[in-house]
Amino acid sequence: MQAYMQTPDEPVMAELRVTALPPKIVNVRFHKVSDAVRSSMHGAQHAQELLDAMNVAWTSQANVAFRPLVADFVSDTIAAELGPVVQCYDLGGPPFGPCAQSGMSDFELVIANEAPSVPYDVFFVWNFEKRLPT
């Protein structure tokens, strides 16, 4: 790449070496969560919309591209009933602090099926709420 800068006397040319690295590919695994009573209504269209939004932000700014690890959702069934809202009790920290409650919080039950080998797991539930502990 060559850059030109106009001076009062004459143009000065400077060379700037630029290296464009290939995008970093981050695999994403989507989970469709259900419990004893409810099931997520999110489908493949929601997953693609989320991937598209993530890629709009990350690819242009950080050269990171998110790709689905598998073509379909992983179905996770939790034996307990989590209730109408899956809750996470926030202990603080950006952008999401760790979730905690006495015992296991709803969120911890949901993410128990995350895969350590997958860099990014996304869990679709029917309704999610993050609360500060009382």
Sequence and secondary structure as in RCSB ss.txt:
>XXXX:A:sequence
MQAYMQTPDEPVMAELRVTALPPKIVNVRFHKVSDAVRSSMHGAQHAQELLDAMNVAWTSQANVAFRPLVADFVS
DTIAAELGPVVQCYDLGGPPFGPCAQSGMSDFELVIANEAPSVPYDVFFVWNFEKRLPT
>XXXX:A:secstr
 EEEEE SSSEEEEE        EEEEEEEEEEE SS B    HHHHHHHHHHHHHHHHHHH EEEEESSSS EE
EE SS   SSEEEEB   SSS  B  SS  HHHHHGGG  TTSSEEEEE S EEEE   
